[in-house]
Amino acid sequence: MYSVYSSPSSLYATFVILFLGVTRMIDKTIRQIIAMENIDRFTVLEIRTSYLVLQGDSSLNKETAWKLVYKELSKLEVLGWLTKTSSEKCSLIRFSKTPSFNTRLITAMSKHQELPFVEINDDSSRKQNLKNELKNLNVQLLKGIGSLEMYYDLYQSYPELEHLLRNKFLIAQEQNYILEGKISAVEELLFIFEEEQTL
């Protein structure tokens, strides 16, 4: 009667932009670089090289610039706009644009157009808000799992209600998928914000 759980769909872009918001915009120069149509399957080193050239500041530290580039690309990975792959033969990591990559929005960002992002200036408040949201989402997910278990138990007791219970089960299952996607997004944002504080 019931299908096995599959991996939740990627909901990062919609969730982060419309629900959480990215609290810090992507660096202007990095936006300018990755918005180019011929830029794809790139390494952090390649973007860093372009970044240093465009900045034109010889005093910039290469290691600091590398960390900045990696941090900004990771934000776009969380949004689902980039994917990260590594070579089996070496530790080289490449970022690739996904079908969700929004060149128009990236270009708008580069032109200083305002984005629908929520700005939270205080780091401690930002992290606490995310932690509270994560706790709330986990509670909702537990309730959803409880609903799935109850629908299954009801089916065992009343198999003649299979059609009705199947529909309710599938709806609850889809809601759980969405919650799992949101939880993943919050967890990854928390990880990135904590990484920022260590730089």
PyMOL commands that set and color helices and strands:
alter all, ss='L'
color gray80, all
select helices_A, chain A and resi 12-20+28-34+44-55+62-78+103-110+123-157+159-198
alter helices_A, ss='H'
color red, helices_A
select strands_A, chain A and resi 42-43+82-86+93-97
alter strands_A, ss='S'
color yellow, strands_A
deselect
rebuild
show_as cartoon
